[in-house]
Amino acid sequence: MGNVLIIGNGARESALGQAFLRSPQVDTVYVAPGNAGMPLLGLQVLPVAEDDFASLLQFARQNVALTFIGPEAPLAAGIVDTFQKAQLPVFGPTQALAQLESSKQFAKAFMQRHHLPTAKAQVVTSQAQAQAAVAEFGVPVVIKVDGLAAGKGVTVAQTQAEATGAITQLYAQQPHMAVLIEECLVGQEASVMAMFNGISRVVFPLSQDHKRRFDHDAGPNTGGMGAFAPAPQFSPEQQAQAQELVDQTLAGMVVDGLYGNGVLYIGVMFTAAGPKILEYNLRFGDPETQVLLPQVQNDFYQLVLDLLAGQAVDLQLDGLTYCGVVAANPGYPQDTSASLPVIIPDETQRQYWYPAGIVQGTDGLRSHGGRIFTIVGAGADLKQAQAQAYLRLKALSGRLAYREDIGWHAL
């Protein structure tokens, strides 16, 4: 039996922990720093910050057989390099490889160098340059902060006034910030995820995230308000096109000397002119992970070990569709200061409840931050999965807020 350490504290890490616990080879799953809801799922919370590499390294050396990195910040800071230097088994990309997420300039140059289809873009470093680029592209236009922004660094400005406001706000914070001004692509967006080592890979079904805060994609961007998978609106041909983009990207990494393993997440827009890459992430998406991993019938621990050994096995799926809905602080993403009571799920409910922003209060579990937990439903099709997710959520949402239309693009 082996123990596993997961770095992170969100619903994504809750789903990863559950996937590892289903393996007969795994005894204990530790999550650092974790959250106060995770012990209800049988996960062991390790109160060590995700940037305390020395303490995490010491714990892993003495207690676990494998470490899996969930969020982007420690990846960008080089946690995998630290573990590899200590010759400890770790699944995640190196700091060099993580630049595909941590620097949009780096990612855009990579796509252009390897002839990967993507939106036209211009890098600017001043408010005047940004305004000039917007005038050249016209509206709607996409404005992207260059570095990590927890899924909230993108503005899709529909009007000139909206673009000007976003640019003014960005450059008020930092006068010489690197920003990408990008043409706005039109079509259906998909999240493409693969676990890889070199060019060996396991590709998951296409999923779709819901970034905007309110129903029918209104309001500000968030880290994600819900997701579903497999996404039925995408054809087998589009799934094949997505896999080809994964393979082209992995081949480009090898050409550039960016060797490593981890999770590749490609945001793809299926336009009238074919698929185009919106962005790269080098980790599982949240909330997509919560609807992808429950489908997997493989021993997830063995799947990771096989990839670390350079072998890719076929993904075995249960054939169901999953829909996940995020329960969030009512003020999210602007004001997340409210501390609200969290209803404790019973034993049955814990099978589809993935905690995130939860702390232990004097009177029980309380909300902390923006996204509090994800509830997942399953069914023979998306309509059934959606209905089950919302039925389950109503019993646990309390005073938390959520979108009521997760899956609407497909339905």
C-alpha positions in Angstrom: 0.0 0.0 0.0 1.2 3.5 -0.8 0.4 6.9 0.5 -0.1 10.0 -1.7 0.4 13.7 -1.1 -1.7 16.2 -3.1 -0.7 19.8 -3.1 -3.7 22.3 -3.1 -6.9 23.1 -1.2 -9.8 23.3 -3.7 -12.6 21.2 -5.0 -10.1 20.0 -7.7 -7.9 18.5 -5.0 -11.0 17.0 -3.3 -11.8 15.2 -6.6 -8.2 14.1 -7.0 -8.1 12.8 -3.5 -11.3 10.8 -4.1 -9.8 9.3 -7.3 -6.7 8.2 -5.5 -8.6 6.7 -2.5 -10.6 4.5 -5.0 -7.3 2.7 -5.8 -6.7 -0.5 -3.9 -3.0 0.4 -3.9 -3.5 3.5 -1.8 -3.8 3.6 1.9 -3.8 7.3 2.9 -4.2 10.5 0.9 -2.7 13.7 2.4 -3.7 17.1 1.1 -1.6 20.2 1.8 -2.9 22.7 2.9 -6.3 21.2 2.2 -9.6 22.5 3.6 -11.8 21.8 6.6 -14.3 19.8 4.5 -11.8 17.2 3.2 -11.7 15.0 6.4 -15.4 14.2 5.7 -14.2 12.5 2.5 -11.5 10.5 4.2 -8.7 12.8 3.2 -5.9 13.7 5.7 -5.4 17.5 5.9 -1.7 18.5 6.2 -1.6 22.2 7.4 1.5 23.1 5.3 1.3 26.0 2.8 1.7 25.1 -0.9 4.7 27.4 -1.2 6.6 25.9 1.8 8.6 23.6 -0.4 11.1 22.6 2.3 8.4 21.3 4.7 6.5 19.5 1.9 9.7 17.9 0.7 10.5 16.7 4.2 7.0 15.3 4.7 7.0 13.5 1.3 10.4 12.0 1.9 9.2 10.3 5.1 5.6 9.5 4.4 4.5 9.1 0.8 5.2 7.2 -2.4 3.9 9.9 -4.8 3.2 13.6 -4.8 0.6 15.1 -7.2 0.6 18.9 -7.7 -2.9 20.5 -8.2 -2.7 24.3 -8.6 -0.7 26.5 -10.9 1.1 28.8 -8.4 3.5 26.2 -6.9 4.1 24.8 -10.4 5.1 28.2 -11.7 7.3 28.6 -8.6 9.2 25.3 -9.4 7.9 22.8 -6.9 8.4 19.9 -9.3 12.0 20.9 -9.9 12.6 20.8 -6.1 11.1 17.4 -5.8 12.9 16.0 -8.8 16.3 17.3 -7.5 15.5 15.4 -4.3 14.7 12.3 -6.4 11.2 12.0 -5.1 8.3 10.8 -7.3 6.2 13.7 -8.4 3.6 14.3 -11.0 3.5 17.7 -12.6 5.4 20.0 -15.0 8.7 21.6 -14.3 8.9 25.4 -13.9 10.2 25.7 -17.5 7.2 23.7 -18.8 4.7 25.6 -16.6 5.6 28.8 -18.4 3.0 27.7 -21.0 0.5 28.7 -18.4 2.4 31.3 -16.3 3.3 33.5 -19.3 0.8 34.1 -22.0 3.6 35.7 -24.1 5.6 32.5 -23.8 2.5 30.4 -24.8 1.6 32.5 -27.8 5.2 32.4 -29.1 5.2 28.6 -28.6 1.9 28.3 -30.6 3.2 30.5 -33.4 6.6 28.7 -33.6 4.9 25.3 -33.9 2.1 26.4 -36.3 -0.7 25.7 -33.8 -3.9 27.5 -34.7 -4.7 30.4 -32.3 -6.2 33.9 -32.2 -4.2 36.9 -33.5 -2.7 38.8 -30.6 -0.4 41.7 -29.7 1.6 42.1 -26.6 1.5 45.6 -25.1 3.2 47.2 -22.1 1.4 50.6 -21.7 -2.0 52.0 -21.6 -1.4 53.9 -24.9 -0.2 50.8 -26.7 -3.2 48.8 -25.4 -5.7 51.4 -26.6 -4.0 51.5 -30.0 -4.2 47.7 -30.2 -7.9 47.7 -29.3 -8.5 50.3 -32.0 -6.7 48.0 -34.5 -8.6 44.8 -33.5 -12.0 46.4 -33.0 -14.6 45.2 -30.5 -15.4 42.7 -29.2 -11.9 42.2 -28.1 -10.1 40.0 -25.5 -7.8 41.5 -22.9 -5.5 39.1 -21.0 -3.1 39.7 -18.1 0.2 38.0 -19.0 0.8 36.1 -15.7 -1.3 33.9 -13.4 -4.6 35.3 -12.4 -6.5 32.3 -10.9 -8.8 32.0 -14.0 -9.9 35.6 -13.7 -7.3 37.5 -15.7 -9.3 37.6 -19.0 -11.8 40.3 -20.0 -14.0 39.9 -23.1 -14.9 43.5 -23.9 -18.0 43.8 -26.0 -17.8 47.6 -26.3 -15.2 50.2 -26.7 -16.2 51.6 -23.2 -15.8 48.2 -21.6 -12.3 47.8 -23.2 -11.2 51.2 -22.1 -12.4 50.6 -18.6 -10.6 47.3 -18.3 -7.4 48.7 -19.7 -7.5 51.8 -17.4 -8.1 49.5 -14.4 -5.1 47.3 -15.3 -2.6 50.1 -15.9 -3.7 51.9 -12.7 -2.4 48.9 -10.8 0.9 48.6 -12.8 1.9 51.2 -15.4 4.1 48.8 -17.4 2.1 45.6 -17.1 2.5 43.1 -20.0 -1.0 42.5 -21.5 -2.2 40.6 -24.5 -4.8 42.2 -26.8 -6.4 39.4 -28.8 -9.0 39.0 -31.4 -12.3 37.6 -30.1 -13.1 34.2 -31.5 -16.6 33.0 -32.0 -17.8 29.5 -31.5 -18.2 26.8 -28.8 -15.5 26.6 -26.2 -14.2 23.2 -24.9 -11.7 22.2 -22.2 -9.3 19.6 -23.5 -7.4 17.7 -20.8 -4.7 15.1 -21.1 -2.2 13.5 -18.6 1.2 13.1 -20.3 4.8 12.2 -20.0 6.8 13.3 -23.0 4.6 12.3 -26.0 2.8 9.5 -24.1 -0.6 10.8 -23.2 -4.1 9.9 -21.9 -6.8 12.2 -23.3 -10.0 12.8 -21.4 -13.4 13.5 -23.0 -14.2 17.1 -23.9 -15.7 19.1 -21.1 -17.1 22.6 -21.0 -16.6 25.2 -18.2 -18.9 28.1 -17.4 -16.6 31.1 -16.6 -19.1 33.9 -16.2 -20.7 34.5 -12.8 -24.4 34.6 -13.8 -26.8 32.7 -16.0 -26.5 32.8 -19.8 -22.9 33.9 -19.4 -23.5 37.3 -17.9 -21.3 39.2 -15.4 -17.6 39.0 -14.7 -15.3 36.1 -15.3 -14.7 33.7 -12.4 -12.6 30.7 -11.7 -15.5 28.6 -13.0 -19.1 28.2 -11.9 -19.7 24.7 -13.2 -18.9 22.2 -15.9 -20.1 19.1 -17.7 -18.5 16.1 -19.5 -18.6 14.5 -22.0 -19.9 17.6 -23.8 -22.5 16.2 -26.3 -22.4 19.1 -28.7 -18.9 18.2 -30.0 -18.7 15.6 -32.7 -16.3 12.6 -32.9 -14.4 14.7 -35.5 -14.0 17.6 -33.1 -12.8 15.2 -30.3 -10.2 13.9 -32.8 -9.2 17.5 -33.7 -8.7 18.2 -30.0 -6.5 15.1 -29.6 -4.4 16.2 -32.6 -3.8 19.6 -30.9 -2.7 17.7 -27.7 -0.2 15.6 -29.8 1.1 18.7 -31.8 1.6 20.5 -28.5 3.5 17.6 -26.9 5.6 17.3 -30.0 6.4 21.0 -29.8 7.5 20.6 -26.2 10.0 17.9 -27.1 11.4 20.0 -30.0 11.9 22.9 -27.6 13.5 20.7 -25.0 10.6 21.1 -22.5 10.7 17.6 -21.2 8.4 16.5 -18.4 5.1 15.1 -17.3 1.9 16.4 -15.8 -1.6 17.6 -17.0 -2.0 19.6 -20.2 -5.2 21.6 -20.4 -6.0 23.3 -23.7 -8.8 25.8 -23.9 -10.1 25.4 -27.5 -12.6 27.4 -29.5 -14.3 25.5 -32.3 -14.8 28.3 -34.8 -16.3 28.2 -38.3 -12.7 28.1 -39.5 -11.8 25.1 -37.3 -10.4 24.7 -33.8 -8.2 27.4 -32.3 -6.3 27.4 -29.1 -7.4 30.0 -26.5 -4.9 29.2 -23.8 -2.8 26.5 -22.1 -2.9 25.4 -18.5 -0.5 22.9 -17.1 -2.8 21.4 -14.5 -6.3 20.0 -14.2 -9.1 22.5 -14.5 -11.5 23.4 -11.6 -14.4 22.6 -12.0 -13.7 20.3 -14.9 -11.8 17.8 -12.7 -14.9 17.2 -10.6 -16.9 15.9 -13.7 -14.0 14.1 -15.4 -12.4 12.0 -12.7 -15.6 10.3 -11.5 -16.0 8.8 -15.1 -12.6 7.1 -14.9 -12.7 3.3 -14.1 -9.0 2.8 -14.3 -7.0 2.6 -11.0 -6.0 6.3 -11.0 -2.9 5.7 -8.9 -1.7 3.0 -11.4 -2.5 5.4 -14.2 -0.1 8.0 -12.8 2.6 5.4 -12.1 2.3 4.1 -15.7 2.7 7.6 -17.1 5.7 8.2 -14.9 7.2 5.1 -16.3 6.6 6.4 -19.9 3.5 4.2 -20.6 0.1 5.4 -21.6 -2.8 3.0 -21.1 -6.3 3.3 -22.5 -8.8 5.3 -20.4 -11.7 3.2 -19.2 -14.9 5.3 -18.7 -18.2 4.4 -17.1 -20.2 5.8 -20.1 -22.2 8.3 -18.0 -22.5 12.1 -18.3 -21.6 14.3 -15.3 -22.7 17.8 -14.5 -21.0 19.9 -11.7 -22.4 23.1 -10.2 -20.3 25.4 -8.0 -21.8 26.9 -4.8 -20.2 30.2 -4.2 -20.1 33.2 -1.9 -23.0 35.5 -3.0 -20.6 38.4 -3.6 -18.1 36.3 -5.7 -15.9 37.3 -7.5 -15.8 40.9 -6.2 -16.6 40.5 -2.5 -15.9 37.2 -0.8 -15.7 38.5 2.8 -19.0 37.0 4.0 -18.6 34.0 6.3 -21.7 31.7 5.9 -22.6 28.4 7.5 -22.0 25.3 5.4 -24.4 22.5 5.7 -22.6 19.3 6.5 -23.4 16.5 4.0 -24.4 13.1 5.2 -22.5 10.0 4.2 -24.4 9.5 0.9 -24.1 13.2 0.0 -20.3 13.1 0.5 -20.0 10.9 -2.6 -20.8 13.9 -4.9 -19.7 16.8 -2.7 -16.3 18.4 -3.4 -15.3 21.0 -0.7 -13.2 24.0 -1.5 -13.4 27.3 0.4 -14.3 25.8 3.8 -12.9 26.5 7.3 -13.7 25.2 10.8 -15.6 27.8 12.8 -16.6 27.8 16.4 -20.2 26.8 15.4 -19.3 24.3 12.6 -18.1 24.6 9.0 -18.1 28.1 7.5 -17.5 29.4 4.0 -14.2 31.1 3.3 -13.4 32.8 0.0 -15.2 32.6 -3.3 -16.0 29.1 -4.4 -17.2 27.0 -1.5 -17.9 23.5 -2.9 -19.0 21.7 -6.1 -22.0 19.3 -6.3 -22.0 16.7 -9.1 -24.8 14.8 -10.7 -24.6 11.9 -13.2 -27.0 10.4 -15.7 -27.4 8.6 -19.1 -27.3 12.1 -20.7 -26.7 15.7 -19.8 -30.3 16.5 -19.1 -30.4 13.7 -16.5 -27.0 14.7 -15.0 -28.1 18.3 -14.8 -31.4 17.5 -13.1 -29.6 15.3 -10.5 -26.9 17.9 -9.8 -29.5 20.6 -9.0 -31.7 18.3 -7.0 -28.6 17.4 -4.9 -27.5 21.0 -4.6 -30.8 22.4 -3.3 -30.4 20.2 -0.1 -26.9 21.6 0.6 -26.7 25.1 -0.8 -28.1 27.0 2.2 -27.4 30.8 1.7 -24.7 30.2 -1.0 -25.2 31.3 -4.6 -25.0 29.3 -7.9 -25.8 29.4 -11.6 -29.0 27.7 -12.5 -28.1 26.9 -16.2 -24.9 24.8 -16.1 -25.0 22.8 -19.4 -27.2 25.3 -21.3 -24.9 25.6 -24.3 -25.5 21.9 -25.0 -29.1 21.7 -24.0 
